[in-house]
């Protein structure tokens, strides 16, 4: 995640923490539209549980699209 430019708190657990602050709810909604569920802590961040390789790939794809400001299903993010 960090090599992809995403802020991630180091973890030794089966989840990662993304300290997204006020973007947490928007990011979670974006992920949900792409079939990826994350646990939201509004105003603070999201917790993402490590899953199967294809689930992790789906999450990474959604996270990369969000960060790039694009939504493959809708175009640029406003």
C-alpha positions, 0 to 999 in steps of 0.5 A: 500500500505504501509503495502505491502512495496510500497512507498506512499505519504499520500493522502485524495483524490481519488488517491494515489501518488507513488514516483517511480523516474526513475522507474515511466515509467517502472512501468507504462509500466508494469501496462499497460501490465496487463490492469492497467492504471496509470498516469505517471510523468516520472522521478518522479512517478505515480498517481493511481486513486482509482477505483472499488474493482476489479480494485484496486485488479488488480492494487495491483496484478500488483504492487506486481508483479513488486515489487517482480520482477516477471511478471506472464505473462513473468517470472522474470523481467530483 
